Amino acid sequence: MQQFEQVTQKVRFRLIGSGGEKSNTTRVESNYQMFLIIVGMIAIAATWYHIIETNRKTLVTENKGNNG
């Protein structure tokens, strides 16, 4: 959890840091960074959902006594 907070702080700092020095390039870069962050969040959420679903299914089958 602490590592996740460090990553979010770095990302926040980067987004703030890429403010208005060169307007056109930094705007494109920050949009690209936001796109990458959103894609990463979706990928992480999908992975967690997949892990939780498979764990839940295995738990249900173990409780029923089925091995497959």
ZANUMAR-135041 format. One record per residue: residue number from 1; residue in one letter; x, y, z of N, C-alpha, C, O in turn. Coordinates in nm, 3 decimals, always signed. Example, Ala and Ser with C-alpha at 12.3 -4.5 7.8 and 13.67 -1.06 7.14 Angstrom:
i:aa:nc1:nc2:nc3:cac1:cac2:cac3:cc1:cc2:cc3:oc1:oc2:oc3
1:a:+1.319:-0.569:+0.780:+1.230:-0.450:+0.780:+1.320:-0.330:+0.780:+1.424:-0.332:+0.846
2:s:+1.285:-0.225:+0.708:+1.367:-0.106:+0.714:+1.290:+0.003:+0.787:+1.341:+0.114:+0.804
END
This chain:
i:aa:nc1:nc2:nc3:cac1:cac2:cac3:cc1:cc2:cc3:oc1:oc2:oc3
1:m:+0.084:-0.120:+0.000:+0.000:+0.000:+0.000:+0.088:+0.125:+0.000:+0.057:+0.224:-0.067
2:q:+0.197:+0.120:+0.075:+0.288:+0.235:+0.078:+0.353:+0.257:-0.058:+0.372:+0.370:-0.102
3:q:+0.387:+0.145:-0.125:+0.446:+0.156:-0.258:+0.346:+0.220:-0.355:+0.384:+0.303:-0.438
4:f:+0.220:+0.180:-0.344:+0.117:+0.238:-0.431:+0.105:+0.388:-0.408:+0.090:+0.464:-0.504
5:e:+0.110:+0.431:-0.282:+0.103:+0.574:-0.252:+0.223:+0.648:-0.311:+0.208:+0.758:-0.363
6:q:+0.342:+0.588:-0.302:+0.460:+0.651:-0.361:+0.444:+0.667:-0.511:+0.480:+0.771:-0.568
7:v:+0.389:+0.565:-0.577:+0.371:+0.572:-0.722:+0.272:+0.683:-0.756:+0.296:+0.760:-0.849
8:t:+0.160:+0.691:-0.682:+0.061:+0.794:-0.713:+0.121:+0.933:-0.689:+0.092:+1.026:-0.764
9:q:+0.204:+0.948:-0.585:+0.266:+1.078:-0.561:+0.360:+1.114:-0.676:+0.363:+1.229:-0.720
10:k:+0.437:+1.016:-0.726:+0.526:+1.043:-0.838:+0.446:+1.083:-0.961:+0.483:+1.178:-1.031
11:v:+0.337:+1.012:-0.987:+0.255:+1.043:-1.104:+0.196:+1.183:-1.090:+0.195:+1.260:-1.185
12:r:+0.145:+1.214:-0.969:+0.087:+1.346:-0.946:+0.192:+1.455:-0.967:+0.167:+1.557:-1.030
13:f:+0.311:+1.430:-0.913:+0.420:+1.527:-0.927:+0.455:+1.547:-1.074:+0.479:+1.659:-1.117
14:r:+0.458:+1.438:-1.150:+0.490:+1.447:-1.291:+0.383:+1.527:-1.366:+0.415:+1.611:-1.451
15:l:+0.257:+1.500:-1.333:+0.149:+1.570:-1.403:+0.153:+1.719:-1.371:+0.133:+1.803:-1.459
16:i:+0.179:+1.751:-1.243:+0.187:+1.892:-1.206:+0.312:+1.953:-1.268:+0.309:+2.066:-1.318
17:g:+0.424:+1.877:-1.265:+0.550:+1.929:-1.315:+0.547:+1.956:-1.464:+0.617:+2.045:-1.512
18:s:+0.466:+1.880:-1.540:+0.461:+1.902:-1.684:+0.356:+2.009:-1.715:+0.272:+1.992:-1.803
19:g:+0.362:+2.118:-1.642:+0.260:+2.220:-1.650:+0.263:+2.301:-1.777:+0.218:+2.251:-1.880
20:g:+0.314:+2.423:-1.777:+0.301:+2.508:-1.893:+0.430:+2.566:-1.944:+0.436:+2.685:-1.976
21:e:+0.535:+2.486:-1.952:+0.660:+2.541:-2.006:+0.650:+2.555:-2.157:+0.662:+2.664:-2.211
22:k:+0.628:+2.441:-2.225:+0.604:+2.446:-2.370:+0.461:+2.396:-2.389:+0.433:+2.278:-2.370
23:s:+0.373:+2.485:-2.426:+0.230:+2.455:-2.415:+0.189:+2.336:-2.499:+0.116:+2.249:-2.451
24:n:+0.234:+2.329:-2.626:+0.183:+2.225:-2.714:+0.236:+2.087:-2.677:+0.158:+1.992:-2.662
25:t:+0.369:+2.076:-2.662:+0.426:+1.944:-2.639:+0.383:+1.889:-2.503:+0.346:+1.772:-2.492
26:t:+0.386:+1.973:-2.399:+0.352:+1.920:-2.267:+0.206:+1.882:-2.261:+0.170:+1.787:-2.191
27:r:+0.119:+1.954:-2.333:-0.022:+1.916:-2.331:-0.039:+1.777:-2.391:-0.111:+1.693:-2.337
28:v:+0.027:+1.754:-2.503:+0.019:+1.622:-2.566:+0.077:+1.516:-2.474:+0.019:+1.408:-2.459
29:e:+0.190:+1.546:-2.411:+0.253:+1.448:-2.324:+0.165:+1.418:-2.203:+0.152:+1.302:-2.163
30:s:+0.105:+1.522:-2.144:+0.022:+1.497:-2.026:-0.104:+1.420:-2.064:-0.151:+1.336:-1.988
31:n:-0.159:+1.449:-2.183:-0.273:+1.369:-2.229:-0.233:+1.224:-2.247:-0.307:+1.133:-2.209
32:y:-0.115:+1.203:-2.304:-0.064:+1.067:-2.323:-0.042:+0.999:-2.188:-0.072:+0.881:-2.172
33:q:+0.013:+1.074:-2.092:+0.033:+1.017:-1.958:-0.100:+0.981:-1.894:-0.114:+0.874:-1.834
34:m:-0.198:+1.070:-1.907:-0.330:+1.039:-1.850:-0.387:+0.913:-1.916:-0.444:+0.828:-1.848
35:f:-0.372:+0.903:-2.048:-0.419:+0.785:-2.120:-0.350:+0.659:-2.067:-0.415:+0.558:-2.042
36:l:-0.218:+0.666:-2.049:-0.145:+0.551:-1.999:-0.188:+0.516:-1.857:-0.201:+0.398:-1.823
37:i:-0.211:+0.618:-1.774:-0.254:+0.593:-1.636:-0.390:+0.524:-1.634:-0.412:+0.429:-1.559
38:i:-0.482:+0.573:-1.719:-0.616:+0.514:-1.723:-0.608:+0.370:-1.772:-0.672:+0.281:-1.716
39:v:-0.530:+0.346:-1.877:-0.514:+0.210:-1.928:-0.454:+0.120:-1.820:-0.496:+0.006:-1.803
40:g:-0.355:+0.172:-1.747:-0.294:+0.094:-1.640:-0.392:+0.062:-1.529:-0.394:-0.050:-1.477
41:m:-0.473:+0.160:-1.492:-0.574:+0.136:-1.389:-0.673:+0.030:-1.433:-0.710:-0.058:-1.355
42:i:-0.716:+0.037:-1.560:-0.811:-0.063:-1.611:-0.746:-0.201:-1.609:-0.810:-0.300:-1.573
43:a:-0.619:-0.208:-1.648:-0.550:-0.336:-1.650:-0.537:-0.392:-1.508:-0.557:-0.512:-1.486
44:i:-0.504:-0.305:-1.411:-0.491:-0.350:-1.272:-0.625:-0.398:-1.219:-0.634:-0.502:-1.154
45:a:-0.731:-0.321:-1.248:-0.864:-0.360:-1.201:-0.906:-0.492:-1.264:-0.962:-0.578:-1.195
46:a:-0.880:-0.511:-1.392:-0.917:-0.637:-1.458:-0.839:-0.753:-1.399:-0.895:-0.861:-1.379
47:t:-0.712:-0.731:-1.369:-0.630:-0.838:-1.310:-0.683:-0.875:-1.172:-0.697:-0.993:-1.140
48:w:-0.711:-0.773:-1.089:-0.764:-0.800:-0.955:-0.897:-0.873:-0.964:-0.922:-0.968:-0.889
49:y:-0.985:-0.827:-1.055:-1.115:-0.892:-1.071:-1.096:-1.038:-1.111:-1.164:-1.127:-1.059
50:h:-1.004:-1.064:-1.202:-0.978:-1.200:-1.247:-0.927:-1.286:-1.131:-0.971:-1.399:-1.113
51:i:-0.833:-1.231:-1.052:-0.778:-1.306:-0.939:-0.889:-1.337:-0.838:-0.901:-1.450:-0.790
52:i:-0.972:-1.235:-0.807:-1.077:-1.254:-0.707:-1.180:-1.356:-0.757:-1.224:-1.441:-0.680
53:e:-1.217:-1.348:-0.884:-1.314:-1.441:-0.940:-1.261:-1.584:-0.936:-1.333:-1.675:-0.894
54:t:-1.136:-1.605:-0.977:-1.083:-1.741:-0.977:-1.072:-1.792:-0.833:-1.099:-1.909:-0.807
55:n:-1.032:-1.707:-0.740:-1.024:-1.750:-0.600:-1.162:-1.786:-0.547:-1.177:-1.886:-0.477
56:r:-1.263:-1.705:-0.582:-1.398:-1.733:-0.533:-1.449:-1.865:-0.590:-1.511:-1.944:-0.518
57:k:-1.423:-1.890:-0.720:-1.469:-2.015:-0.781:-1.401:-2.134:-0.717:-1.466:-2.235:-0.689
58:t:-1.269:-2.125:-0.692:-1.200:-2.238:-0.632:-1.249:-2.258:-0.489:-1.263:-2.373:-0.445
59:l:-1.276:-2.150:-0.416:-1.328:-2.164:-0.280:-1.463:-2.233:-0.282:-1.489:-2.322:-0.201
60:v:-1.550:-2.194:-0.375:-1.683:-2.255:-0.383:-1.671:-2.402:-0.414:-1.738:-2.484:-0.351
61:t:-1.585:-2.438:-0.510:-1.572:-2.580:-0.546:-1.509:-2.658:-0.431:-1.546:-2.773:-0.409
62:e:-1.415:-2.597:-0.357:-1.355:-2.668:-0.244:-1.457:-2.690:-0.135:-1.458:-2.796:-0.071
63:n:-1.544:-2.593:-0.112:-1.646:-2.608:-0.008:-1.745:-2.716:-0.045:-1.795:-2.788:+0.043
64:k:-1.776:-2.729:-0.175:-1.868:-2.834:-0.217:-1.804:-2.971:-0.213:-1.873:-3.073:-0.204
65:g:-1.673:-2.974:-0.219:-1.603:-3.101:-0.217:-1.567:-3.151:-0.355:-1.520:-3.264:-0.369
66:n:-1.589:-3.070:-0.457:-1.551:-3.109:-0.593:-1.406:-3.068:-0.618:-1.362:-2.963:-0.572
67:n:-1.335:-3.151:-0.689:-1.195:-3.118:-0.719:-1.175:-3.074:-0.863:-1.060:-3.064:-0.907
68:g:-1.279:-3.049:-0.936:-1.258:-3.008:-1.071:-1.375:-2.949:-1.135:-1.368:-2.910:-1.252
END
